[in-house]
Amino acid sequence: MERSSFAILFYVRDSRIRKDGTAAIEVSLTVNGERSFFSTGKRVCVQNWDKSRQLVRGNSEEFKSINKFLSAVKAKIYQKEAELLDRGFVITAELLCDAYFDKVESLKEHSLISVLEAHNSQCRSMVGRTIAKSTYFNFEHGGKLLQEYIQNKYGRDDLYLRELNMDFIQGFHAFLLNEKKMQQNTTTKHLKFLKKLLNIAVSNSYIGYNPFNAYKVEREPVEIDFLDEDELRRIINFDTPLPRLERAKDMFLFGCFTGLSYIDIKTLTAEHFETDGAGRIWIKKRRVKTGILSRIPLLPIAKMILDKYKGGAKLLPIQDAADVNKYLKDIAILCGIDKRITFHQARHYIFSYSLKIRNLQALFF
């Protein structure tokens, strides 16, 4: 629908003159005969107001400043009208007035941190369902890094999305590398999070395009370290009087012979086991991180570890991730293994040595 008439009028009301002789400069918007009014917040002596020209008479700096302000008000009204038309709105005087005061939701200017907070708020409600707690922690950490970068470089708490450009992205990358001393592959995780936020902004029509599309983020190739057959045998044969090391060893071996990650072992319950027609036991569980259903045969060493901790408060009493990795470091030293062992390497082993695992088990059972 095309508007047939539209007018902007600046005026002062003679009936609202203060004792000092000033009155507020107001705006009247008329669209198809419908009117809406608002005050500019500026005041002027009535005798200095030029009704026909709709501006303040005189050459003083104050009067020039007010007239410049009124021009800016008119320009913003026209800008808001264009934005409303561009989004398919039918223009009314009241709607145009609301748009001028940024009360039309789809026209509001959004900031990076507002998009971040909305994203994290939604994800927070899905933790434990479709989002892992560790994944949400990464979102929170990435948000704090963005806020710290904006504060350090711009001296502000936030930036409007229209202010983001290639310089902002390159600066954030350099901030992670130099100020936070991160490795390239770690920075990639946070840069991809920033790109995700900007894609959300584009999808919601907060910005017209994602400036990140022109920025390439490349991971450095990493040679994955894993245990060979002899090193795994040393850990299997490792005997210790210290319960914490014994438990860390057992949890690590369970990961080696099932391929389950730390969080999947931590959330493993009796409901995740099933027996087939041939009497073989299988682990049937959706991965916490991806939601993909895994069906894994329960090999003898893994079953032995389950039986060892049977009757406890948890199916498998795995320690906190940081503690497990610390204990695995001690185990590696005591076993004479000159490698940095982490719990994540258990999964690397089963994928790299799936055929040899059956041979190893034959040696012990």
C-alpha positions, 0 to 999 in steps of 0.5 A, spaced: 500 500 500 502 506 497 502 512 502 498 518 499 500 523 503 506 524 508 508 531 512 513 533 517 511 539 521 516 542 526 512 547 531 511 551 538 505 551 542 503 558 544 499 555 549 505 552 553 509 558 554 513 558 560 515 564 564 522 565 561 518 565 554 520 559 552 516 553 549 518 546 546 519 544 539 514 539 537 514 534 531 507 533 528 507 527 523 501 526 518 500 520 514 494 519 510 490 524 514 492 520 521 497 524 526 502 523 531 506 528 535 512 528 539 517 533 543 524 534 540 526 535 547 529 542 545 526 549 547 526 556 544 524 563 545 517 563 542 519 570 539 525 567 535 521 561 532 520 562 525 513 559 524 513 559 516 520 556 515 520 551 521 526 553 524 530 558 529 531 565 527 538 568 528 545 567 527 548 565 534 551 558 535 546 556 539 540 557 534 545 554 529 546 548 533 538 547 534 537 548 527 542 542 525 538 538 530 532 539 527 535 537 520 537 531 523 531 529 526 527 530 519 533 525 516 532 520 521 524 520 520 525 519 513 530 514 514 526 510 518 520 510 513 525 507 508 527 502 513 519 500 514 517 500 507 523 496 505 521 491 510 514 491 507 510 495 513 504 499 511 506 506 514 502 509 519 503 516 523 504 512 530 508 506 527 513 512 524 513 515 531 515 508 534 520 507 529 523 514 530 524 512 538 526 505 536 520 501 539 519 497 532 523 491 534 525 489 527 528 496 526 532 496 533 539 496 532 542 490 535 549 489 538 554 484 538 553 482 546 546 482 545 546 477 540 551 473 544 547 474 551 541 471 547 544 465 544 547 463 551 541 464 554 537 459 549 543 454 550 543 455 557 536 452 557 538 446 553 544 444 557 543 436 559 538 435 553 541 437 546 547 441 549 553 438 553 555 442 559 562 443 557 559 446 550 556 451 554 562 452 558 565 454 551 560 459 549 561 462 556 568 463 555 568 465 548 563 471 550 568 473 556 574 473 551 569 477 546 567 482 552 575 483 554 577 484 547 572 490 546 574 493 552 581 493 551 581 495 544 575 500 544 574 502 551 567 500 551 562 494 553 559 493 547 559 494 539 553 495 534 553 490 529 554 495 524 561 497 527 564 490 526 568 489 520 574 485 517 579 490 522 575 487 528 575 480 526 583 480 525 584 484 531 580 479 535 584 473 532 591 477 534 588 478 541 587 471 542 594 469 539 598 475 542 594 477 549 591 470 551 597 466 548 593 461 545 595 456 539 592 457 532 587 451 533 585 454 540 583 461 537 580 457 531 574 455 536 573 462 538 573 465 531 568 460 529 564 462 535 564 469 533 562 467 526 556 463 528 554 469 532 554 473 526 550 468 522 545 468 527 545 476 526 544 475 519 539 470 519 535 475 524 536 481 519 540 485 524 545 486 519 545 485 511 551 480 511 556 477 515 563 480 515 566 474 517 565 470 510 571 474 507 576 471 513 579 464 512 580 461 519 585 455 518 587 449 523 594 447 523 595 440 522 596 436 528 599 429 529 595 425 533 599 422 539 597 415 541 599 409 545 602 403 541 601 396 543 607 395 547 605 402 551 598 399 552 600 393 555 605 396 560 599 400 563 594 394 563 600 390 567 601 397 571 600 395 579 599 400 584 597 401 591 594 408 590 587 407 589 586 414 585 592 411 580 588 405 580 581 408 578 584 412 573 588 407 570 581 403 569 577 408 567 583 410 561 583 402 559 575 402 559 576 408 554 581 404 550 577 398 549 570 402 548 572 408 544 567 412 549 569 419 551 570 422 558 563 425 558 560 418 555 563 414 560 561 419 566 554 418 563 554 411 562 548 407 566 546 400 566 540 402 561 545 403 556 547 395 555 543 390 551 544 383 550 543 380 543 541 373 541 548 370 541 549 372 548 554 378 546 553 384 550 553 391 547 553 398 549 548 402 546 548 410 547 548 416 544 554 420 544 553 426 549 557 431 544 553 429 537 547 425 539 549 420 534 547 413 536 553 408 538 553 401 538 559 398 541 561 391 543 563 390 550 570 387 550 572 382 555 577 387 558 572 393 559 567 387 562 572 386 567 573 393 569 565 394 569 565 388 574 570 390 578 566 396 580 559 393 580 555 395 586 558 402 587 554 408 587 556 409 580 557 404 574 564 407 573 567 412 578 570 416 574 574 422 577 574 429 574 577 430 568 583 434 570 584 429 576 584 423 571 589 427 566 594 428 572 594 421 574 595 419 567 601 423 567 604 420 573 602 413 570 606 414 564 612 416 568 611 410 572 610 405 566 616 409 562 612 411 557 615 418 554 609 421 551 604 426 554 598 421 556 591 424 556 584 421 557 582 423 550 588 419 547 584 412 549 579 414 543 585 415 539 587 408 541 581 404 539 580 407 532 588 406 530 589 399 533 582 396 533 584 390 530 590 389 535 586 390 541 583 383 539 590 380 539 592 384 546 586 381 549 588 374 547 594 375 551 591 376 558 584 372 557 
